[in-house]
Amino acid sequence: MLAFVRGVRQGPVLEDSARSDLHPTGQPLTHTGMLIACIMYSAVISVVAGFVCASVKKESPMKTVWVFALIQLAVGIFVEYTYWDLMPAWYHIVFLVLIVPATVWGGSQKKDDSVATA
C-alpha cells in the first residue's frame, strides 16, 4: 500500500502509468476517498497478517501476534513520520491507531486446532 501511495517504482510500466494518472509521484495526497481506501486496505492486510501469524505459531500464538503487531506499529511510526508532509495528519493518526487492533483481531480469529471436534 505504501508503495502505491508514495509512487515507489515497483511493477510493470503500465502499472506505473496507471498510478501517475491517479496521483502524481512525490506530490501530497489529499483526496479523502483515496486516503480512506488506503486505510481500509491497510486494515484488511493487518487482519490477514494477524491471522497468518497466529496460524504459523502453534504454541502461544497470541503472544506472537502481539509482538508482530508492535513491530508493525514501530515500522509504521517510522514510515508515517518519514512521509508526514505528503498526507493530512488525520490519515497518519488513523493509520497508526488501527494497526495493532486490526492485527490482534485477525490473530484472534484463528481457531484453536488443539480442540478436538466430535
Secondary structure, DSSP 8 states (H G I E B T S, - for coil): -HHHHHT---S-HHHHHHHHHHS-TTS----HHHHHHHHHHHHHHHHHHHHHHHHH--SSHHHHHHHHHHHHHHHHHHHHHHTGGGS-HHHHHHHHHHHHHHHHHHHHTS--TTS---
